[in-house]
Amino acid sequence: MFTSCADPATLEGLSWLLCYLVTGKQIAFYWSFLTVLTLLAVTAPTALAFGFVGAMASRSSLAPISLIGRGYTAMVRGIPDIVFFLFFVIALDQGIEWLTHQIRCPDWTEPVRQGLEFRVCPEAKVPPGNAPQLAHQIYGFALAVVTFALVFGAFAANVLLGAMQAVPRAQLETAESYGMTPRQVFRRILVPQMWVYALPGLSNLWMILIKATPLLFLLGVQDIVYWARELGGAKTSAYAFPHPDWRLYYFLVLLVFYLCMTRVSEIVLGRVAQRLSFGQATAAGEAQRKAAA
């Protein structure tokens, strides 16, 4: 905060507003946009990796592996996102602490579950109780990334499995007739071509992931929705910068932010689709060839 903003009672008009916009909580609100963008940047490739592994497991010729892949896809897709987010984060957090408790406190005699409480030895707390606040924030963010990746990875697995099945079988058989091994066919023929068929579904998932970022608030992460509600609520004269209910304006800022994110995503995804369709035997590829002729 600037030195001229030390006494809010002496400010008015534009000076008051400028000082209000540089308070500590306002700075946290600005940083929360970076939190959302970081979540998208980390979660998207992680969810795609989960989806790729799930799709590979689903199409495996080994029945147990195929059952695991299809079970993961069907179960996660069939559970409402909000239920999964509320349950899985708690279960994962307690599971990590329980494993740590078994390793670090083998002589602990008290039960871990005592009624509605979950108690482990102090050495098993993750992060430790004396850890800095940043460590707790990073840990909570990591749990959020894993949760988002698991949920959207199941949808990505279904999309990728359908894309793999959409690649013409004749092309795979032709590659096999030239002496390619199954791994070579998968790596050089199937995977490069499946992205053309997978991109529309993955594009929709990306848009849904953008719209799902406000669920960070449910996971205990102080995201843009949390701060918009916190800062926009009416503040009385007991606060240094009192103001009426400004939630409408804060959420309008979020509206513009998400619309801009959607528009930028559409432009980028459209160019990626053109790139992937180049030279492919698809409607988009045929349109490109006719336009170049």
KOLKOL-676690 format. One record per residue: residue number from 1; residue in one letter; chain; x, y, z of N, C-alpha, C in turn. Coordinates in pm, whole numbers, plus 50000, padded with zeros to 5 digits. Each point is the difference from the previous one (the first is absolute). Example, Ala and Ser with C-alpha at 12.3 -4.5 7.8 and 13.67 -1.06 7.14 Angstrom:
PT   pos   code   unit     nxx     nyy     nzz    caxx    cayy    cazz     cxx     cyy     czz
PT     1      A      A   51319   49431   50780   49911   50119   50000   50090   50120   50000
PT     2      S      A   49965   50105   49928   50082   50119   50006   49923   50109   50073
***
This chain:
PT   pos   code   unit     nxx     nyy     nzz    caxx    cayy    cazz     cxx     cyy     czz
PT     1      M      A   50084   49881   50000   49916   50119   50000   50088   50124   50000
PT     2      F      A   49954   50103   49926   50076   50124   49995   49991   50074   50133
PT     3      T      A   50102   50084   50028   50000   50075   50125   49883   50098   50008
PT     4      S      A   49953   50049   49887   49887   50093   49999   49870   49933   50040
PT     5      C      A   50002   49865   50002   49878   49925   50035   50000   49957   50146
PT     6      A      A   50092   50053   50079   50014   49953   50138   49875   50029   50082
PT     7      D      A   49931   50110   49974   49881   50037   50076   49881   50008   49905
PT     8      P      A   49924   49891   49984   49887   50000   49906   49894   50104   50033
PT     9      A      A   49990   50043   50127   49898   50096   50039   50021   50136   49935
PT    10      T      A   50122   50029   49960   50029   50131   49938   49985   49997   49848
PT    11      L      A   49964   49883   49945   49990   49986   49855   49856   50010   49954
PT    12      E      A   49984   50040   49877   49868   50004   49940   50013   50000   49848
PT    13      G      A   49893   49963   49933   49999   50003   49854   50095   49898   49939
PT    14      L      A   50070   50047   49896   50090   49913   49925   50118   49953   50085
PT    15      S      A   50048   50084   50088   50111   49961   50088   49959   49884   50089
PT    16      W      A   49878   50007   50053   49950   49890   50084   49993   49870   49921
PT    17      L      A   49949   50009   49876   49986   49879   49918   50136   49942   49963
PT    18      L      A   50096   50086   49966   50133   49950   49964   50066   49932   50119
PT    19      C      A   49984   50057   50117   50058   49937   50119   49928   49870   50033
PT    20      Y      A   49870   49997   49978   49923   49879   50026   50047   49886   49909
PT    21      L      A   50034   50033   49877   50040   49898   49902   50141   49945   50022
PT    22      V      A   50075   50056   50093   50135   49950   50025   50016   49949   50144
PT    23      T      A   49889   49971   50065   50010   49941   50134   50051   49856   49989
PT    24      G      A   50038   49945   50113   50055   49865   50000   49904   49896   49944
PT    25      K      A   49872   50010   50038   49902   49903   49951   49975   50018   49850
PT    26      Q      A   50004   50123   49954   49984   50020   49855   50116   49939   49924
PT    27      I      A   50121   50012   50054   50116   49937   49936   49981   49848   49997
PT    28      A      A   49947   49945   50109   49972   49855   50002   49896   49964   49894
PT    29      F      A   49903   50088   49977   49900   49977   49895   50067   49997   49863
PT    30      Y      A   50095   50089   49975   50070   50001   49872   50083   49872   49983
PT    31      W      A   50065   49959   50107   50082   49879   49993   49915   49876   49978
PT    32      S      A   49875   50004   50045   49914   49883   49983   49972   49970   49853
PT    33      F      A   50009   50101   49913   49987   49974   49857   50115   49912   49952
PT    34      L      A   50119   50027   50053   50115   49916   49966   49981   49858   50053
PT    35      T      A   49934   49987   50115   49971   49867   50054   49913   49920   49904
PT    36      V      A   49897   50064   49945   49912   49932   49905   50074   49962   49874
PT    37      L      A   50081   50092   49947   50075   49971   49878   50102   49889   50023
PT    38      T      A   50062   50000   50117   50095   49893   50033   49929   49866   50010
PT    39      L      A   49882   50000   50062   49923   49877   50009   49970   49944   49861
PT    40      L      A   49959   50087   49908   49969   49955   49864   50126   49947   49931
PT    41      A      A   50111   50071   50017   50124   49960   49933   50053   49867   50051
PT    42      V      A   49979   49971   50128   50049   49875   50059   49899   49887   49982
PT    43      T      A   49873   50031   50019   49897   49896   49998   49977   49945   49860
PT    44      A      A   50001   50085   49898   49968   49955   49864   50093   49888   49953
PT    45      P      A   50133   50017   50004   50085   49888   49958   49993   49880   50095
PT    46      T      A   49979   50026   50130   49988   49889   50094   49874   49919   49972
PT    47      A      A   49889   50067   49977   49876   49930   49967   50013   49926   49868
PT    48      L      A   50070   50061   49904   50020   49932   49872   50083   49873   50018
PT    49      A      A   50099   50006   50089   50081   49880   50028   49915   49892   50066
PT    50      F      A   49916   50039   50098   49908   49904   50062   49908   49941   49894
PT    51      G      A   49950   50085   49910   49910   49952   49897   50066   49905   49903
PT    52      F      A   50125   50029   49964   50072   49914   49907   50023   49862   50063
PT    53      V      A   50042   50000   50126   50021   49872   50069   49868   49925   50014
PT    54      G      A   49893   50073   50031   49870   49935   50013   49951   49943   49868
PT    55      A      A   50022   50072   49890   49960   49950   49869   50081   49877   49962
PT    56      M      A   50131   50004   50028   50084   49884   49969   49958   49879   50082
PT    57      A      A   49966   50024   50127   49956   49888   50083   49866   49944   49951
PT    58      S      A   49911   50088   49956   49868   49955   49956   50008   49913   49875
PT    59      R      A   50095   50029   49912   50011   49922   49875   50101   49886   50012
PT    60      S      A   50049   49974   50121   50095   49892   50020   49933   49865   49976
PT    61      S      A   50078   49906   49950   49950   49864   49978   49997   49918   50128
PT    62      L      A   50063   50050   50105   49998   49931   50130   49875   50043   50076
PT    63      A      A   49918   49903   50035   49871   50029   50062   50011   50081   50130
PT    64      P      A   50091   49968   50093   50008   50080   50123   50035   50146   49974
PT    65      I      A   50096   50024   49910   50038   50138   49970   49886   50073   49931
PT    66      S      A   49936   49934   49905   49886   50061   49932   49888   50033   50098
PT    67      L      A   49976   49911   50096   49896   50023   50099   50032   50121   50087
PT    68      I      A   50128   50014   50036   50041   50116   50081   49980   50129   49922
PT    69      G      A   50043   50000   49874   49987   50120   49918   49855   50039   49978
PT    70      R      A   49917   49904   49965   49859   50030   49976   49928   50034   50130
PT    71      G      A   50040   49935   50109   49940   50032   50129   50031   50141   50044
PT    72      Y      A   50126   50041   49984   50039   50139   50034   49921   50100   49918
PT    73      T      A   49990   49975   49869   49929   50093   49913   49852   50008   50036
PT    74      A      A   49936   49884   50019   49857   49999   50028   49969   50056   50138
PT    75      M      A   50080   49965   50101   49970   50041   50137   50014   50151   50017
PT    76      V      A   50112   50055   49954   50023   50143   50021   49904   50083   49917
PT    77      R      A   49971   49955   49878   49905   50074   49917   49859   49994   50055
PT    78      G      A   49969   49896   50076   49865   49984   50052   49975   50069   50132
PT    79      I      A   50105   50055   50063   49986   50069   50129   49995   50150   49975
PT    80      P      A   49903   50072   50056   49998   50147   49985   50133   50061   50047
PT    81      D      A   50048   50097   49924   50130   50060   50029   50007   50055   50142
PT    82      I      A   49896   50069   50042   50004   50063   50132   50009   49896   50111
PT    83      V      A   49932   49885   49980   50008   49892   50100   50142   49942   50003
PT    84      F      A   50058   49978   49883   50134   49945   49993   50101   50095   50063
PT    85      F      A   49985   50130   49973   50095   50096   50055   49992   50006   50152
PT    86      L      A   49878   49997   50053   49986   50008   50145   50048   49873   50069
PT    87      F      A   49979   49884   49937   50037   49874   50064   50147   49965   49977
PT    88      F      A   50046   50010   49876   50131   49946   49967   50112   50076   50069
PT    89      V      A   49989   50131   50010   50107   50078   50063   50017   49959   50146
PT    90      I      A   49889   49982   50070   50008   49957   50140   50060   49861   50010
PT    91      A      A   49954   49909   49913   50051   49863   50003   50148   49995   49967
PT    92      L      A   50042   50077   49899   50141   50001   49961   50086   50058   50110
PT    93      D      A   49957   50109   50060   50076   50064   50108   50014   49905   50119
PT    94      Q      A   49892   49937   50038   50006   49908   50114   50080   49874   49965
PT    95      G      A   49991   49956   49875   50079   49883   49959   50149   50027   50008
PT    96      I      A   50043   50119   49957   50142   50037   50007   50046   50005   50145
PT    97      E      A   49919   50063   50085   50039   50009   50141   49998   49863   50067
PT    98      W      A   49907   49912   49963   49995   49867   50060   50124   49919   49963
PT    99      L      A   50042   50007   49872   50121   49929   49959   50122   50056   50073
PT   100      T      A   50008   50132   50009   50112   50062   50072   49998   49960   50147
PT   101      H      A   49881   49990   50056   49985   49960   50140   50051   49857   50022
PT   102      Q      A   49970   49910   49906   50045   49861   50014   50152   49989   49992
PT   103      I      A   50063   50089   49924   50145   49993   49982   50073   50067   50117
PT   104      R      A   49954   50118   50039   50073   50079   50099   49960   49969   50144
PT   105      C      A   49882   49947   50020   49954   49975   50137   49950   49856   50014
PT   106      P      A   50086   49901   49984   49954   49860   50009   49957   49960   50140
PT   107      D      A   50048   50072   50103   49967   49964   50138   49876   50074   50052
PT   108      W      A   49931   50071   49914   49883   50077   50041   49887   49903   50038
PT   109      T      A   49945   50015   50119   49900   49904   50049   49857   50052   49988
PT   110      E      A   49981   50129   49994   49865   50056   49991   49942   49977   49862
PT   111      P      A   49869   49979   49990   49938   49983   49867   50007   50129   49920
PT   112      V      A   50019   49984   49869   50007   50118   49914   49864   50066   49990
PT   113      R      A   49897   49920   49985   49865   50055   49993   49936   49991   50139
PT   114      Q      A   49964   50117   50051   49935   50009   50130   49868   50072   49981
PT   115      G      A   49896   49920   49975   49871   50060   49969   50004   50067   49864
PT   116      L      A   49969   50130   49996   50004   50077   49877   50136   50063   49975
PT   117      E      A   50095   49983   50090   50131   50063   49989   50101   49904   49940
PT   118      F      A   50093   50057   49925   50111   49924   49939   50129   50053   50060
PT   119      R      A   50064   49918   50085   50117   50045   50074   50120   49911   49968
PT   120      V      A   50108   50064   49960   50127   49931   49979   50103   50067   50089
PT   121      C      A   50116   49939   50013   50105   50059   50082   50048   50130   49938
PT   122      P      A   50052   50093   50077   50044   50130   49946   50103   49986   49889
PT   123      E      A   50085   49897   50007   50102   49982   49896   49941   49960   49866
PT   124      A      A   49876   49953   49999   49937   49953   49876   49917   50107   49932
PT   125      K      A   49987   50117   50060   49919   50105   49939   50067   50046   49870
PT   126      V      A   49923   50015   49895   50050   50044   49870   49917   50120   49955
PT   127      P      A   50070   50116   49984   50137   50033   50041   50009   50006   50153
PT   128      P      A   50122   50003   50053   50017   50008   50146   49932   50124   50056
PT   129      G      A   49963   49990   50126   49930   50111   50062   50081   50128   50006
PT   130      N      A   50133   49988   50007   50085   50119   50007   50047   50046   49862
PT   131      A      A   49945   49943   49894   50040   50039   49864   49947   50140   49969
PT   132      P      A   50070   50075   49916   49952   50134   49963   49868   49992   49924
PT   133      Q      A   49930   50113   49997   49870   50004   49934   50011   49965   49852
PT   134      L      A   50112   50036   49938   50019   49969   49858   49997   49850   49975
PT   135      A      A   50057   49922   50091   50000   49855   49984   49858   49945   50003
PT   136      H      A   49916   50053   50088   49861   49956   50006   49925   50039   49871
PT   137      Q      A   50031   50117   49947   49935   50042   49876   50041   49913   49882
PT   138      I      A   50130   49968   49994   50048   49914   49890   49939   49860   50013
PT   139      Y      A   49992   49950   50121   49942   49867   50022   49853   49997   49959
PT   140      G      A   49925   50102   50039   49860   50007   49960   49983   50013   49851
PT   141      F      A   50090   50077   49937   49994   50016   49855   50032   49868   49931
PT   142      A      A   50097   49925   50052   50035   49870   49941   49883   49902   50009
PT   143      L      A   49930   49999   50115   49882   49915   50012   49894   50040   49899
PT   144      A      A   49985   50130   49978   49902   50046   49902   50037   49955   49859
PT   145      V      A   50129   50007   49966   50044   49958   49867   49972   49851   49978
PT   146      V      A   50034   49918   50101   49975   49855   49987   49851   49973   49984
PT   147      T      A   49917   50069   50076   49856   49978   49993   49946   50039   49863
PT   148      F      A   50037   50118   49952   49955   50043   49868   50051   49904   49892
PT   149      A      A   50125   49957   50011   50058   49912   49899   49929   49866   49995
PT   150      L      A   49965   49946   50116   49929   49873   50003   49862   50012   49936
PT   151      V      A   49928   50106   50032   49865   50017   49947   50004   50020   49849
PT   152      F      A   50078   50096   49955   50001   50030   49857   50082   49898   49922
PT   153      G      A   50089   49927   50069   50071   49892   49934   49907   49889   49958
PT   154      A      A   49895   49973   50080   49903   49897   49963   49925   50039   49873
PT   155      F      A   49961   50126   49988   49933   50046   49878   50096   49998   49882
PT   156      A      A   50126   50039   50025   50099   49998   49892   50026   49857   49954
PT   157      A      A   49998   49903   50093   50021   49861   49964   49891   49952   49905
PT   158      N      A   49877   50040   50026   49890   49960   49913   50015   50063   49861
PT   159      V      A   50042   50126   49996   50019   50068   49872   50114   49936   49921
PT   160      L      A   50111   49973   50066   50116   49942   49932   49972   49858   49953
PT   161      L      A   49924   49924   50079   49966   49864   49959   49916   50003   49873
PT   162      G      A   49903   50090   49996   49919   50014   49879   50082   50045   49881
PT   163      A      A   50098   50089   50024   50085   50048   49890   50088   49888   49947
PT   164      M      A   50052   49917   50090   50081   49885   49955   49918   49904   49915
PT   165      Q      A   49877   49979   50039   49914   49909   49924   49953   50061   49869
PT   166      A      A   50009   50134   49988   49956   50067   49877   50107   49995   49890
PT   167      V      A   50125   49976   50037   50106   49990   49899   49970   49880   49910
PT   168      P      A   49997   50018   49867   49965   49889   49910   50087   49878   50023
PT   169      R      A   49936   49886   50017   50072   49875   50024   50089   49964   49882
PT   170      A      A   49960   50040   49880   50078   49967   49881   50140   50059   50006
PT   171      Q      A   50013   50118   50058   50132   50063   50011   50089   49921   50095
PT   172      L      A   49943   49952   50109   50078   49922   50095   50042   49867   49938
PT   173      E      A   49911   49938   49923   50034   49874   49935   50106   50020   49893
PT   174      T      A   49993   50113   49930   50102   50029   49900   50137   50014   50065
PT   175      A      A   50005   50069   50114   50127   50016   50071   50053   49865   50047
PT   176      E      A   49910   49913   50045   50042   49867   50043   50053   49918   49883
PT   177      S      A   49938   50017   49883   50046   49925   49882   50138   50043   49954
PT   178      Y      A   50041   50123   50034   50135   50047   49966   50103   49954   50103
PT   179      G      A   49958   49922   50097   50094   49944   50095   50015   50079   50129
PT   180      M      A   49914   50098   50025   50009   50075   50124   49953   49915   50118
PT   181      T      A   50065   50017   50111   49958   49931   50121   49876   50071   50058
PT   182      P      A   49927   49933   50089   49884   50067   50062   50036   50133   50068
PT   183      R      A   50116   50006   50064   50040   50126   50063   50026   50108   49897
PT   184      Q      A   50062   49964   49889   50024   50098   49895   49870   50048   49938
PT   185      V      A   49906   49909   49980   49870   50039   49946   49930   50096   50096
PT   186      F      A   50008   49970   50127   49935   50086   50100   50065   50137   50004
PT   187      R      A   50134   50002   50001   50071   50126   50017   50002   50085   49874
PT   188      R      A   50009   49938   49882   50017   50075   49877   49872   50020   49919
PT   189      I      A   49902   49913   50020   49879   50009   49919   49879   50038   50084
PT   190      L      A   49975   49923   50107   49878   50020   50078   50000   50131   50076
PT   191      V      A   50104   50022   50080   50002   50119   50087   50004   50131   49919
PT   192      P      A   50084   50013   49895   49998   50127   49926   49865   50031   49935
PT   193      Q      A   49927   49897   49957   49875   50025   49930   49881   50015   50093
PT   194      M      A   50009   49945   50119   49884   50005   50088   49971   50141   50048
PT   195      W      A   50102   50087   50004   49979   50134   50052   49900   50078   49915
PT   196      V      A   49993   49970   49871   49904   50068   49914   49858   49972   50047
PT   197      Y      A   49975   49874   50037   49867   49963   50045   49975   50037   50146
PT   198      A      A   50106   50011   50078   49985   50028   50143   49987   50149   50030
PT   199      L      A   50051   50085   49911   50007   50143   50031   49864   50062   50029
PT   200      P      A   49893   49972   49924   49871   50062   50036   49955   49966   50141
PT   201      G      A   50012   49874   50038   49961   49962   50137   50092   50060   50104
PT   202      L      A   50131   50002   49973   50093   50060   50095   49980   50151   50011
PT   203      S      A   49960   50062   49890   49971   50144   50004   49883   50029   50094
PT   204      N      A   49896   49917   49992   49888   50017   50092   50042   49979   50145
PT   205      L      A   50086   49901   50022   50048   49976   50136   50080   50119   50052
PT   206      W      A   50079   50061   49914   50078   50117   50041   49907   50114   50042
PT   207      M      A   49894   50022   49922   49905   50104   50035   49931   49969   50133
PT   208      I      A   49963   49874   50020   49935   49961   50125   50097   50015   50117
PT   209      L      A   50127   49968   49976   50100   50016   50106   50014   50147   50039
PT   210      I      A   49996   50089   49904   50008   50143   50031   49882   50040   50088
PT   211      K      A   49880   49954   49964   49881   50036   50076   49998   49932   50137
PT   212      A      A   50075   49891   50015   50000   49927   50128   50099   50056   50100
PT   213      T      A   50085   50093   49961   50099   50053   50093   49940   50067   50123
PT   214      P      A   49877   50058   49995   49943   50053   50125   49980   49894   50108
PT   215      L      A   50003   49872   49964   49989   49895   50102   50122   49995   50090
PT   216      L      A   50106   50074   49965   50115   50011   50089   49957   50050   50138
PT   217      F      A   49898   50084   50001   49951   50055   50126   49954   49888   50093
PT   218      L      A   49940   49893   49943   49955   49888   50081   50116   49919   50055
PT   219      L      A   50117   50007   49934   50116   49923   50042   50089   50077   50097
PT   220      G      A   49955   50114   50044   50076   50076   50098   50106   50092   49941
PT   221      V      A   50002   50014   49868   50098   50088   49934   49936   50137   49983
PT   222      Q      A   50070   50104   50036   49946   50135   49990   50014   50049   49856
PT   223      D      A   49900   49970   49919   50003   50033   49858   49928   50133   49977
PT   224      I      A   49976   50032   49873   49941   50129   49966   49855   50010   50048
PT   225      V      A   49928   49889   50001   49862   50004   50048   49996   50028   50150
PT   226      Y      A   50092   49938   50073   50007   50024   50144   50025   50148   50029
PT   227      W      A   50099   50057   49933   50034   50139   50029   49894   50096   49947
PT   228      A      A   49934   49966   49888   49894   50087   49951   49884   50006   50098
PT   229      R      A   49966   49888   50059   49895   49999   50101   50044   50069   50128
PT   230      E      A   50127   49976   50038   50052   50057   50124   50015   50151   49989
PT   231      L      A   50054   50049   49892   50026   50144   49985   49876   50077   49956
PT   232      G      A   49912   49933   49926   49883   50070   49950   49890   50016   50102
PT   233      G      A   50000   49917   50105   49897   50012   50102   50004   50136   50068
PT   234      A      A   49887   50041   50053   49991   50132   50064   50094   50010   50119
PT   235      K      A   50073   50110   50007   50090   50028   50112   49950   50124   50072
PT   236      T      A   49986   49990   50132   49948   50112   50079   50113   50093   50041
PT   237      S      A   49967   50098   50080   50099   50099   50045   50105   49940   50089
PT   238      A      A   49981   49875   50044   50102   49936   50083   50124   49964   49920
PT   239      Y      A   49989   50000   49868   50113   49967   49914   50074   50127   49959
PT   240      A      A   50127   49980   49962   50081   50115   49960   49946   50063   49872
PT   241      F      A   49948   49915   49909   49944   50049   49873   49855   49952   49989
PT   242      P      A   49907   50063   50072   49860   49956   49995   49940   50028   49862
PT   243      H      A   49908   49914   49958   49931   50017   49872   49874   49918   50001
PT   244      P      A   49903   50032   49915   49877   49920   49990   50028   49867   49929
PT   245      D      A   49894   49929   49968   50013   49870   49934   50048   50020   49857
PT   246      W      A   50123   49957   49973   50059   50015   49867   50019   49865   49930
PT   247      R      A   49931   49897   50047   50021   49869   49940   49964   49998   49852
PT   248      L      A   49902   50078   49960   49962   50006   49859   50120   50039   49914
PT   249      Y      A   50074   50100   50042   50114   50049   49921   50115   49899   50000
PT   250      Y      A   50022   49938   50114   50107   49899   50005   49968   49881   49910
PT   251      F      A   49876   49955   50003   49965   49885   49916   49990   50039   49853
PT   252      L      A   49975   50126   49971   50009   50045   49861   50144   49990   49949
PT   253      V      A   50095   50030   50088   50142   49983   49963   50029   49854   49969
PT   254      L      A   49947   49909   50081   50019   49858   49974   49933   49959   49870
PT   255      L      A   49884   50058   49970   49931   49970   49875   50087   50036   49881
PT   256      V      A   50058   50120   50004   50087   50042   49890   50123   49911   49990
PT   257      F      A   50056   49962   50115   50118   49915   50001   49972   49865   49934
PT   258      Y      A   49890   49937   50038   49968   49868   49944   49962   50008   49853
PT   259      L      A   49932   50107   49961   49968   50016   49858   50127   50020   49917
PT   260      C      A   50095   50075   50053   50127   50018   49929   50076   49868   49990
PT   261      M      A   49999   49924   50109   50066   49869   49998   49936   49909   49896
PT   262      T      A   49867   50003   49992   49930   49917   49903   50033   50041   49858
PT   263      R      A   50003   50129   49975   50028   50048   49864   50142   49967   49957
PT   264      V      A   50096   50022   50088   50138   49966   49968   50014   49850   49976
PT   265      S      A   49932   49920   50079   50006   49855   49983   49943   49959   49865
PT   266      E      A   49890   50063   49958   49941   49967   49871   50097   50030   49886
PT   267      I      A   50068   50112   50008   50095   50037   49895   50116   49900   49994
PT   268      V      A   50057   49968   50118   50114   49907   50004   49958   49861   49954
PT   269      L      A   49887   49952   50048   49954   49867   49964   49965   49992   49852
PT   270      G      A   49947   50108   49944   49972   50001   49857   50126   49986   49917
PT   271      R      A   50106   50067   50041   50127   49989   49927   50062   49861   50017
PT   272      V      A   49987   49943   50119   50050   49865   50021   49925   49901   49913
PT   273      A      A   49868   50019   49988   49919   49910   49917   50042   50010   49854
PT   274      Q      A   50029   50121   49952   50046   50016   49862   50134   49930   49980
PT   275      R      A   50086   50012   50097   50132   49938   49991   49990   49848   49997
PT   276      L      A   49916   49944   50087   49987   49855   50007   49927   49944   49878
PT   277      S      A   49911   50079   49939   49924   49951   49885   50077   50005   49871
PT   278      F      A   50115   50066   50000   50077   50015   49876   50047   49864   49950
PT   279      G      A   49962   49966   49877   50042   49875   49939   49923   49879   50045
PT   280      Q      A   49897   50018   50086   49924   49886   50049   49878   49975   49911
PT   281      A      A   49956   49876   49997   49884   49960   49920   49871   50026   50079
PT   282      T      A   49980   50125   50035   49881   50042   50073   49934   50114   49924
PT   283      A      A   49880   50037   50045   49929   50111   49935   50082   50128   50004
PT   284      A      A   50061   50028   50117   50082   50120   50011   50123   49992   49910
PT   285      G      A   50061   49881   49994   50116   49983   49913   49964   50017   49853
PT   286      E      A   49885   49946   49958   49955   50017   49862   49973   50146   49969
PT   287      A      A   49942   50073   50096   49974   50143   49979   50130   50077   49984
PT   288      Q      A   50102   49964   50075   50129   50067   49986   50062   49972   49864
PT   289      R      A   49989   49876   49953   50057   49966   49869   49927   50074   49888
PT   290      K      A   49868   50010   50009   49924   50072   49897   50031   50149   50003
PT   291      A      A   50022   50055   50119   50032   50143   50010   50139   50029   49944
PT   292      A      A   50092   49904   50013   50136   50021   49950   50013   49973   49851
PT   293      A      A   49902   49928   49942   50007   49964   49857   49978   50122   49909
***
